[in-house]
């Protein structure tokens, strides 16, 4: 995929509506006549409270559709979630993540500006990757398995890229209409760390950036531009495809057991693993330790008892691995270590006035144990309890 051109057509807010629409129409038609595209992609209008914004998008969409029809150019429409998922692998990605992936996919020197330019290019990338698959999916009335085989055939000159193949697989999974995927479409990811927040990480694999939800302790261990391998679980819903990533196979196994429990969603399951090691989860289930689970935000006594009942006999109690060695020159008294843990707690919704003293208390309790970030974070979470419960 190669970059050709991007420009933003604007009008003055002070002009009357007819003049503004004419100026936009002239600018759009000039671009179409100059570059003669084979296809046009538009953002699908979606309902929201800001009615004037919806009307404005609808009016401009009408202009573009008329211009495309006059030139016999095919037009497709995509929701913002579809565009974000195509470019970043996550339907709720932030603008900065979308812009970064547009830059990398098109091999640009910098993120396109203004933001509307990056959004337009993301829409074009989405259309370029998805449109060929739409054609294959509707051709000949084939069964899904036959269509997939046709797409994957190396003999086809239109064989899709790895990203297009992933898109087609995810679309098939999306037909579950909101049910959790029992066998993840994306079982693992190996690639470079592009972006990191307190609870997510964006991994570039085969030219596509995937946003993955991880525990705060895991996020802190991942370094930008490093190569990592994550075991993943994909949750497919109507409005988003969400990836959850784990370091150890045992963590993924516990996560997949937890989300089968009524009342435990993926975020709550990840919250359990943010606070408890897999071996501690197994022990809590074995010993029917309700408090171990109610310490997690969003899990009450009834849900905790249901977790214990549902997981009993399904997970084995194995010895906990040896404590990970701390980084050279860091211990519970390290200012950098404590700062990282406070940052992770802020990402989980704790106030700084809660987080900082709790980290200090946990560090004192661990004095002499030389904890790493994950150990100190878990110790602090045990002191804090669910977000907002400690004043």
C-alpha positions as a Markdown table, in Angstrom:
| # | Residue | x | y | z |
|---|---|---|---|---|
| 1 | Unk | 0.0 | 0.0 | 0.0 |
| 2 | Unk | 1.5 | 3.3 | -1.1 |
| 3 | Unk | 0.7 | 6.9 | -0.1 |
| 4 | Unk | -0.4 | 9.1 | -3.0 |
| 5 | Unk | -2.0 | 12.3 | -1.7 |
| 6 | Unk | -3.9 | 13.8 | 1.2 |
| 7 | Unk | -5.6 | 17.2 | 1.5 |
| 8 | Unk | -8.4 | 18.7 | 3.6 |
| 9 | Unk | -11.2 | 20.7 | 2.0 |
| 10 | Unk | -12.6 | 23.3 | 4.4 |
| 11 | Unk | -15.1 | 26.2 | 4.4 |
| 12 | Unk | -15.5 | 29.3 | 6.5 |
| 13 | Unk | -17.9 | 28.8 | 9.5 |
| 14 | Unk | -19.1 | 32.4 | 8.9 |
| 15 | Unk | -20.5 | 31.6 | 5.4 |
| 16 | Unk | -24.1 | 30.7 | 4.7 |
| 17 | Unk | -24.8 | 26.9 | 4.4 |
| 18 | Unk | -25.4 | 26.8 | 0.6 |
| 19 | Unk | -22.1 | 28.6 | -0.1 |
| 20 | Unk | -20.2 | 26.3 | 2.3 |
| 21 | Unk | -21.7 | 23.2 | 0.7 |
| 22 | Unk | -20.8 | 24.5 | -2.8 |
| 23 | Unk | -17.2 | 25.2 | -1.8 |
| 24 | Unk | -16.9 | 21.7 | -0.4 |
| 25 | Unk | -18.5 | 20.2 | -3.5 |
| 26 | Unk | -16.1 | 22.0 | -5.8 |
| 27 | Unk | -13.1 | 20.9 | -3.7 |
| 28 | Unk | -14.2 | 17.3 | -3.6 |
| 29 | Unk | -14.9 | 17.1 | -7.3 |
| 30 | Unk | -11.6 | 18.7 | -8.2 |
| 31 | Unk | -9.8 | 15.9 | -6.2 |
| 32 | Unk | -11.9 | 13.2 | -7.9 |
| 33 | Unk | -11.2 | 14.6 | -11.3 |
| 34 | Unk | -7.4 | 14.9 | -10.7 |
| 35 | Unk | -6.8 | 11.5 | -9.2 |
| 36 | Unk | -9.6 | 9.5 | -10.7 |
| 37 | Unk | -10.0 | 6.9 | -7.8 |
| 38 | Unk | -11.5 | 3.5 | -8.3 |
| 39 | Unk | -13.4 | 3.6 | -5.0 |
| 40 | Unk | -14.5 | 6.1 | -2.4 |
| 41 | Unk | -14.9 | 5.5 | 1.3 |
| 42 | Unk | -17.1 | 7.5 | 3.7 |
| 43 | Unk | -17.7 | 7.5 | 7.4 |
| 44 | Unk | -21.1 | 6.2 | 8.2 |
| 45 | Unk | -23.3 | 8.7 | 10.1 |
| 46 | Unk | -24.2 | 7.5 | 13.6 |
| 47 | Unk | -26.7 | 8.9 | 16.1 |
| 48 | Unk | -25.4 | 11.1 | 18.9 |
| 49 | Unk | -26.7 | 14.0 | 20.9 |
| 50 | Unk | -25.0 | 16.7 | 18.8 |
| 51 | Unk | -27.6 | 16.9 | 16.1 |
| 52 | Unk | -26.0 | 19.7 | 14.1 |
| 53 | Unk | -22.8 | 17.6 | 13.8 |
| 54 | Unk | -24.8 | 14.7 | 12.5 |
| 55 | Unk | -26.6 | 16.8 | 10.0 |
| 56 | Unk | -23.3 | 18.3 | 8.8 |
| 57 | Unk | -21.7 | 14.9 | 8.2 |
| 58 | Unk | -24.9 | 13.7 | 6.4 |
| 59 | Unk | -24.9 | 16.7 | 4.1 |
| 60 | Unk | -21.3 | 16.3 | 3.1 |
| 61 | Unk | -21.8 | 12.6 | 2.7 |
| 62 | Unk | -24.6 | 13.4 | 0.2 |
| 63 | Unk | -22.3 | 15.6 | -1.8 |
| 64 | Unk | -19.6 | 12.9 | -2.0 |
| 65 | Unk | -22.1 | 10.2 | -3.0 |
| 66 | Unk | -23.6 | 12.3 | -5.8 |
| 67 | Unk | -20.1 | 13.1 | -7.1 |
| 68 | Unk | -19.1 | 9.4 | -7.0 |
| 69 | Unk | -22.3 | 8.4 | -8.8 |
| 70 | Unk | -21.7 | 11.0 | -11.6 |
| 71 | Unk | -18.3 | 9.4 | -12.2 |
| 72 | Unk | -19.5 | 5.8 | -11.8 |
| 73 | Unk | -17.1 | 5.3 | -8.8 |
| 74 | Unk | -18.1 | 2.7 | -6.2 |
| 75 | Unk | -18.6 | 4.2 | -2.7 |
| 76 | Unk | -18.5 | 2.3 | 0.7 |
| 77 | Unk | -19.3 | 3.5 | 4.2 |
| 78 | Unk | -17.7 | 2.4 | 7.5 |
| 79 | Unk | -18.4 | 3.2 | 11.1 |
| 80 | Unk | -15.6 | 4.8 | 13.2 |
| 81 | Unk | -15.2 | 1.6 | 15.1 |
| 82 | Unk | -14.7 | -0.4 | 11.9 |
| 83 | Unk | -12.0 | 2.1 | 10.8 |
| 84 | Unk | -10.2 | 2.0 | 14.1 |
| 85 | Unk | -10.3 | -1.8 | 14.3 |
| 86 | Unk | -8.9 | -2.1 | 10.7 |
| 87 | Unk | -6.0 | 0.2 | 11.4 |
| 88 | Unk | -5.1 | -0.5 | 15.0 |
| 89 | Unk | -6.9 | -3.8 | 15.8 |
| 90 | Unk | -9.1 | -2.1 | 18.4 |
| 91 | Unk | -12.4 | -0.5 | 17.8 |
| 92 | Unk | -12.0 | 2.1 | 20.6 |
| 93 | Unk | -8.5 | 3.2 | 19.8 |
| 94 | Unk | -7.4 | 6.8 | 20.6 |
| 95 | Unk | -6.7 | 9.3 | 17.8 |
| 96 | Unk | -3.0 | 9.3 | 18.6 |
| 97 | Unk | -2.9 | 5.5 | 18.1 |
| 98 | Unk | -4.8 | 5.7 | 14.8 |
| 99 | Unk | -2.4 | 8.4 | 13.6 |
| 100 | Unk | 0.7 | 6.5 | 14.6 |
| 101 | Unk | -0.5 | 3.4 | 12.7 |
| 102 | Unk | -1.4 | 5.4 | 9.6 |
| 103 | Unk | 2.1 | 6.8 | 9.6 |
| 104 | Unk | 3.6 | 3.3 | 9.9 |
| 105 | Unk | 1.4 | 1.6 | 7.4 |
| 106 | Unk | 2.0 | 4.2 | 4.8 |
| 107 | Unk | 5.7 | 4.6 | 5.7 |
| 108 | Unk | 5.4 | 8.4 | 6.3 |
| 109 | Unk | 7.9 | 10.6 | 8.0 |
| 110 | Unk | 5.4 | 11.9 | 10.5 |
| 111 | Unk | 1.7 | 11.6 | 11.5 |
| 112 | Unk | -0.4 | 13.4 | 8.9 |
| 113 | Unk | -1.8 | 16.8 | 10.0 |
| 114 | Unk | -4.3 | 18.1 | 10.6 |
| 115 | Unk | -6.1 | 15.3 | 12.5 |
| 116 | Unk | -8.8 | 15.2 | 9.7 |
| 117 | Unk | -6.1 | 14.1 | 7.3 |
| 118 | Unk | -5.0 | 11.2 | 9.4 |
| 119 | Unk | -8.7 | 10.2 | 9.8 |
| 120 | Unk | -9.2 | 10.3 | 6.1 |
| 121 | Unk | -6.2 | 8.1 | 5.4 |
| 122 | Unk | -7.3 | 5.6 | 8.1 |
| 123 | Unk | -10.7 | 5.5 | 6.3 |
| 124 | Unk | -8.9 | 4.8 | 3.0 |
| 125 | Unk | -6.8 | 2.1 | 4.5 |
| 126 | Unk | -9.9 | 0.4 | 6.0 |
| 127 | Unk | -11.6 | 0.5 | 2.6 |
| 128 | Unk | -8.5 | -0.8 | 0.8 |
| 129 | Unk | -8.2 | -3.8 | 3.2 |
| 130 | Unk | -11.8 | -4.6 | 3.5 |
| 131 | Unk | -13.3 | -4.0 | 0.1 |
| 132 | Unk | -11.6 | -6.9 | -1.6 |
| 133 | Unk | -12.9 | -9.2 | 1.1 |
| 134 | Unk | -16.4 | -7.9 | 0.7 |
| 135 | Unk | -16.3 | -8.8 | -3.0 |
| 136 | Unk | -15.0 | -12.3 | -2.2 |
| 137 | Unk | -17.6 | -12.8 | 0.5 |
| 138 | Unk | -20.5 | -12.0 | -1.8 |
| 139 | Unk | -19.3 | -13.8 | -4.9 |
| 140 | Unk | -21.0 | -16.9 | -6.1 |
| 141 | Unk | -23.0 | -17.5 | -2.9 |
| 142 | Unk | -20.3 | -19.7 | -1.5 |
| 143 | Unk | -20.3 | -21.1 | 2.0 |
| 144 | Unk | -18.1 | -19.2 | 4.5 |
| 145 | Unk | -15.5 | -22.0 | 4.6 |
| 146 | Unk | -15.3 | -22.0 | 0.8 |
| 147 | Unk | -14.9 | -18.2 | 0.7 |
| 148 | Unk | -12.2 | -18.3 | 3.3 |
| 149 | Unk | -10.4 | -21.0 | 1.3 |
| 150 | Unk | -10.6 | -18.9 | -1.8 |
| 151 | Unk | -9.2 | -15.9 | 0.0 |
| 152 | Unk | -6.3 | -17.9 | 1.4 |
| 153 | Unk | -5.5 | -19.6 | -1.9 |
| 154 | Unk | -1.9 | -18.7 | -2.9 |
| 155 | Unk | -2.9 | -19.1 | -6.5 |
| 156 | Unk | -5.2 | -16.0 | -6.4 |
| 157 | Unk | -3.6 | -12.9 | -7.7 |
| 158 | Unk | -5.8 | -11.0 | -5.2 |
| 159 | Unk | -4.7 | -13.0 | -2.2 |
| 160 | Unk | -5.1 | -10.8 | 0.9 |
| 161 | Unk | -2.4 | -9.6 | 3.2 |
| 162 | Unk | -2.0 | -10.9 | 6.7 |
| 163 | Unk | -4.0 | -8.0 | 8.0 |
| 164 | Unk | -6.8 | -8.6 | 5.5 |
| 165 | Unk | -6.9 | -12.3 | 6.5 |
| 166 | Unk | -7.2 | -11.3 | 10.1 |
| 167 | Unk | -10.0 | -8.9 | 9.3 |
| 168 | Unk | -12.0 | -11.6 | 7.5 |
| 169 | Unk | -11.5 | -14.0 | 10.4 |
| 170 | Unk | -12.7 | -11.4 | 12.8 |
| 171 | Unk | -15.7 | -10.6 | 10.7 |
| 172 | Unk | -16.7 | -14.3 | 10.8 |
| 173 | Unk | -16.3 | -14.3 | 14.5 |
| 174 | Unk | -18.4 | -11.1 | 14.8 |
| 175 | Unk | -21.4 | -13.0 | 13.6 |
| 176 | Unk | -21.7 | -14.5 | 17.1 |
| 177 | Unk | -23.4 | -11.1 | 17.8 |
| 178 | Unk | -22.0 | -10.2 | 21.1 |
| 179 | Unk | -21.2 | -13.7 | 22.4 |
| 180 | Unk | -17.7 | -14.4 | 23.7 |
| 181 | Unk | -15.4 | -16.2 | 21.3 |
| 182 | Unk | -14.7 | -19.6 | 22.8 |
| 183 | Unk | -11.7 | -20.2 | 20.5 |
| 184 | Unk | -9.8 | -16.9 | 20.1 |
| 185 | Unk | -9.3 | -15.7 | 16.5 |
| 186 | Unk | -5.9 | -14.2 | 17.6 |
| 187 | Unk | -4.3 | -16.6 | 20.1 |
| 188 | Unk | -1.0 | -14.8 | 20.4 |
| 189 | Unk | 0.9 | -11.8 | 19.2 |
| 190 | Unk | 4.6 | -11.3 | 18.7 |
| 191 | Unk | 5.8 | -7.9 | 17.7 |
| 192 | Unk | 7.2 | -4.5 | 18.7 |
| 193 | Unk | 5.8 | -2.4 | 21.5 |
| 194 | Unk | 4.6 | 0.9 | 19.9 |
| 195 | Unk | 2.6 | 2.6 | 22.6 |
| 196 | Unk | 1.8 | 1.9 | 26.2 |
| 197 | Unk | -0.7 | 3.2 | 28.8 |
| 198 | Unk | -1.3 | 2.1 | 32.4 |
| 199 | Unk | -3.5 | -0.8 | 31.3 |
| 200 | Unk | -3.0 | -1.2 | 27.5 |
| 201 | Unk | -0.1 | -1.8 | 25.1 |
| 202 | Unk | -0.1 | -1.5 | 21.3 |
| 203 | Unk | 1.8 | -4.2 | 19.5 |
| 204 | Unk | 2.8 | -4.0 | 15.8 |
| 205 | Unk | 2.6 | -7.4 | 14.1 |
| 206 | Unk | 2.8 | -7.8 | 10.3 |
| 207 | Unk | 2.4 | -4.1 | 9.8 |
| 208 | Unk | -0.8 | -3.8 | 11.9 |
| 209 | Unk | -1.0 | -2.3 | 15.4 |
| 210 | Unk | -3.1 | -4.3 | 17.9 |
| 211 | Unk | -4.2 | -2.6 | 21.2 |
| 212 | Unk | -4.1 | -5.2 | 23.9 |
| 213 | Unk | -5.5 | -4.9 | 27.5 |
| 214 | Unk | -3.0 | -6.1 | 30.1 |
| 215 | Unk | -2.6 | -5.8 | 33.9 |
| 216 | Unk | -0.9 | -2.7 | 35.2 |
| 217 | Unk | 2.1 | -4.7 | 36.4 |
| 218 | Unk | 2.5 | -6.3 | 33.0 |
| 219 | Unk | 2.2 | -2.9 | 31.2 |
| 220 | Unk | 5.0 | -1.5 | 33.4 |
| 221 | Unk | 7.3 | -4.3 | 32.4 |
| 222 | Unk | 6.9 | -3.7 | 28.7 |
| 223 | Unk | 9.4 | -1.3 | 27.1 |
| 224 | Unk | 8.8 | 0.8 | 24.0 |
| 225 | Unk | 10.3 | -0.6 | 20.8 |
| 226 | Unk | 11.1 | -3.9 | 22.5 |
| 227 | Unk | 9.8 | -7.2 | 21.0 |
| 228 | Unk | 7.3 | -9.2 | 23.0 |
| 229 | Unk | 5.2 | -12.3 | 22.8 |
| 230 | Unk | 1.7 | -12.2 | 24.4 |
| 231 | Unk | -0.8 | -15.0 | 24.8 |
| 232 | Unk | -4.1 | -13.4 | 23.8 |
| 233 | Unk | -7.9 | -13.8 | 24.1 |
| 234 | Unk | -10.2 | -11.9 | 21.7 |
| 235 | Unk | -13.6 | -10.8 | 22.9 |
| 236 | Unk | -15.9 | -10.0 | 20.0 |
| 237 | Unk | -18.9 | -7.7 | 20.5 |
| 238 | Unk | -21.1 | -5.7 | 18.1 |
| 239 | Unk | -19.3 | -2.4 | 18.9 |
| 240 | Unk | -15.7 | -3.6 | 19.3 |
| 241 | Unk | -13.2 | -6.4 | 19.2 |
| 242 | Unk | -11.1 | -6.4 | 22.3 |
| 243 | Unk | -7.8 | -8.2 | 22.9 |
| 244 | Unk | -6.6 | -9.2 | 26.3 |
| 245 | Unk | -2.9 | -10.2 | 26.7 |
| 246 | Unk | -0.9 | -12.3 | 29.2 |
| 247 | Unk | 2.7 | -13.3 | 29.9 |
| 248 | Unk | 2.1 | -16.8 | 31.1 |
| 249 | Unk | -0.2 | -19.6 | 29.7 |
| 250 | Unk | -1.5 | -20.0 | 33.3 |
| 251 | Unk | -2.8 | -16.4 | 33.3 |
| 252 | Unk | -4.7 | -16.9 | 30.1 |
| 253 | Unk | -6.2 | -20.2 | 31.4 |
| 254 | Unk | -7.4 | -18.5 | 34.6 |
| 255 | Unk | -8.8 | -15.6 | 32.5 |
| 256 | Unk | -10.8 | -17.9 | 30.2 |
| 257 | Unk | -12.2 | -19.8 | 33.2 |
| 258 | Unk | -13.2 | -16.6 | 34.9 |
| 259 | Unk | -15.1 | -15.1 | 32.0 |
| 260 | Unk | -17.4 | -18.2 | 31.9 |
| 261 | Unk | -18.7 | -17.2 | 35.4 |
| 262 | Unk | -22.0 | -15.4 | 35.3 |
| 263 | Unk | -21.4 | -11.7 | 36.3 |
| 264 | Unk | -17.7 | -11.8 | 35.6 |
| 265 | Unk | -16.7 | -9.8 | 32.4 |
| 266 | Unk | -13.3 | -9.6 | 30.8 |
| 267 | Unk | -12.4 | -6.4 | 32.7 |
| 268 | Unk | -13.3 | -8.0 | 36.1 |
| 269 | Unk | -11.3 | -11.1 | 35.1 |
| 270 | Unk | -8.3 | -9.0 | 34.3 |
| 271 | Unk | -8.8 | -7.2 | 37.6 |
| 272 | Unk | -8.5 | -10.5 | 39.4 |
| 273 | Unk | -5.2 | -11.3 | 37.6 |
| 274 | Unk | -4.0 | -7.8 | 38.4 |
| 275 | Unk | -4.3 | -8.6 | 42.1 |
| 276 | Unk | -3.7 | -12.3 | 42.3 |
| 277 | Unk | -1.2 | -14.6 | 40.7 |
| 278 | Unk | -2.7 | -17.7 | 39.0 |
| 279 | Unk | -1.5 | -19.9 | 41.9 |
| 280 | Unk | -3.2 | -17.5 | 44.3 |
| 281 | Unk | -6.4 | -17.7 | 42.4 |
| 282 | Unk | -6.2 | -21.5 | 42.5 |
| 283 | Unk | -5.5 | -21.5 | 46.2 |
| 284 | Unk | -8.4 | -19.0 | 46.9 |
| 285 | Unk | -10.8 | -21.4 | 45.0 |
| 286 | Unk | -9.4 | -24.4 | 46.9 |
| 287 | Unk | -9.7 | -22.7 | 50.3 |
| 288 | Unk | -13.0 | -21.0 | 49.4 |
| 289 | Unk | -11.5 | -17.6 | 50.2 |
| 290 | Unk | -14.2 | -15.2 | 49.4 |
| 291 | Unk | -12.3 | -12.1 | 50.6 |
| 292 | Unk | -9.5 | -12.8 | 48.0 |
| 293 | Unk | -12.0 | -12.0 | 45.2 |
| 294 | Unk | -14.1 | -9.3 | 46.9 |
| 295 | Unk | -10.8 | -7.3 | 47.2 |
| 296 | Unk | -11.1 | -6.8 | 43.4 |
| 297 | Unk | -13.1 | -3.8 | 42.2 |
| 298 | Unk | -16.5 | -4.8 | 40.8 |
| 299 | Unk | -16.7 | -8.2 | 42.5 |
| 300 | Unk | -19.1 | -8.6 | 45.4 |
| 301 | Unk | -19.6 | -11.5 | 47.9 |
| 302 | Unk | -22.2 | -13.2 | 45.7 |
| 303 | Unk | -20.0 | -13.1 | 42.6 |
| 304 | Unk | -17.0 | -14.2 | 44.6 |
| 305 | Unk | -18.9 | -17.3 | 45.9 |
| 306 | Unk | -20.1 | -18.0 | 42.3 |
| 307 | Unk | -16.4 | -17.9 | 41.1 |
| 308 | Unk | -15.4 | -20.4 | 43.8 |
| 309 | Unk | -18.3 | -22.7 | 42.9 |
| 310 | Unk | -17.8 | -22.5 | 39.2 |
| 311 | Unk | -14.0 | -22.9 | 39.2 |
| 312 | Unk | -13.9 | -25.7 | 41.8 |
| 313 | Unk | -12.1 | -28.7 | 40.3 |
| 314 | Unk | -11.2 | -26.8 | 37.1 |
| 315 | Unk | -7.9 | -25.3 | 38.0 |
| 316 | Unk | -5.0 | -27.1 | 39.6 |
| 317 | Unk | -3.1 | -25.8 | 42.6 |
| 318 | Unk | 0.5 | -25.7 | 41.6 |
| 319 | Unk | 3.6 | -24.3 | 43.4 |
| 320 | Unk | 4.1 | -20.6 | 42.8 |
| 321 | Unk | 7.2 | -19.8 | 40.7 |
| 322 | Unk | 10.2 | -18.2 | 42.3 |
| 323 | Unk | 9.9 | -14.5 | 43.0 |
| 324 | Unk | 11.2 | -12.6 | 40.1 |
| 325 | Unk | 14.5 | -10.8 | 40.8 |
| 326 | Unk | 14.2 | -7.1 | 41.0 |
| 327 | Unk | 16.1 | -4.9 | 38.6 |
| 328 | Unk | 19.6 | -4.0 | 39.6 |
| 329 | Unk | 19.6 | -1.0 | 41.9 |
| 330 | Unk | 15.9 | -1.1 | 42.6 |
| 331 | Unk | 14.1 | -2.3 | 45.7 |
| 332 | Unk | 11.0 | -1.3 | 47.7 |
| 333 | Unk | 12.7 | 1.9 | 48.7 |
| 334 | Unk | 13.4 | 3.0 | 45.1 |
| 335 | Unk | 11.7 | 6.2 | 44.1 |
| 336 | Unk | 11.4 | 5.1 | 40.5 |
| 337 | Unk | 9.8 | 1.8 | 41.4 |
| 338 | Unk | 7.3 | 3.5 | 43.7 |
| 339 | Unk | 6.5 | 6.1 | 41.0 |
| 340 | Unk | 5.8 | 3.3 | 38.5 |
| 341 | Unk | 3.4 | 1.6 | 40.9 |
| 342 | Unk | 1.6 | 4.9 | 41.7 |
| 343 | Unk | 1.2 | 5.5 | 37.9 |
| 344 | Unk | -0.3 | 2.0 | 37.5 |
| 345 | Unk | -2.8 | 2.7 | 40.4 |
| 346 | Unk | -3.9 | 6.0 | 38.8 |
| 347 | Unk | -4.6 | 4.1 | 35.6 |
| 348 | Unk | -6.9 | 1.7 | 37.6 |
| 349 | Unk | -8.9 | 4.6 | 39.0 |
| 350 | Unk | -7.4 | 5.3 | 42.4 |
| 351 | Unk | -6.7 | 8.9 | 43.4 |
| 352 | Unk | -3.1 | 9.9 | 44.0 |
| 353 | Unk | -3.9 | 10.8 | 47.6 |
| 354 | Unk | -4.9 | 7.2 | 48.0 |
| 355 | Unk | -2.3 | 5.5 | 45.9 |
| 356 | Unk | 0.9 | 7.2 | 47.2 |
| 357 | Unk | 0.4 | 6.5 | 50.9 |
| 358 | Unk | -0.7 | 2.9 | 50.2 |
| 359 | Unk | 2.5 | 2.3 | 48.1 |
| 360 | Unk | 4.6 | 3.6 | 51.0 |
| 361 | Unk | 2.8 | 1.3 | 53.4 |
| 362 | Unk | 3.2 | -1.7 | 51.1 |
| 363 | Unk | 6.9 | -1.0 | 50.6 |
| 364 | Unk | 7.4 | -0.9 | 54.3 |
| 365 | Unk | 5.6 | -4.2 | 54.7 |
| 366 | Unk | 7.8 | -5.8 | 52.1 |
| 367 | Unk | 11.0 | -4.4 | 53.5 |
| 368 | Unk | 13.9 | -6.8 | 53.0 |
| 369 | Unk | 12.1 | -8.8 | 50.3 |
| 370 | Unk | 13.5 | -6.8 | 47.3 |
| 371 | Unk | 10.2 | -6.8 | 45.4 |
| 372 | Unk | 9.8 | -6.0 | 41.7 |
| 373 | Unk | 7.0 | -3.8 | 40.3 |
| 374 | Unk | 4.5 | -6.6 | 40.1 |
| 375 | Unk | 5.0 | -7.7 | 43.7 |
| 376 | Unk | 4.8 | -4.2 | 45.1 |
| 377 | Unk | 1.7 | -3.4 | 43.0 |
| 378 | Unk | -0.1 | -6.5 | 44.2 |
| 379 | Unk | 0.8 | -5.8 | 47.8 |
| 380 | Unk | -0.5 | -2.3 | 47.4 |
| 381 | Unk | -3.8 | -3.4 | 45.8 |
| 382 | Unk | -4.4 | -5.8 | 48.8 |
| 383 | Unk | -4.1 | -2.8 | 51.1 |
| 384 | Unk | -6.3 | -0.6 | 49.0 |
| 385 | Unk | -9.1 | -2.9 | 48.2 |
| 386 | Unk | -11.5 | -2.0 | 45.4 |
| 387 | Unk | -11.1 | 1.5 | 43.9 |
| 388 | Unk | -12.7 | 4.2 | 46.1 |
| 389 | Unk | -13.0 | 2.0 | 49.2 |
| 390 | Unk | -10.1 | 3.6 | 51.0 |
| 391 | Unk | -10.4 | 7.2 | 52.1 |
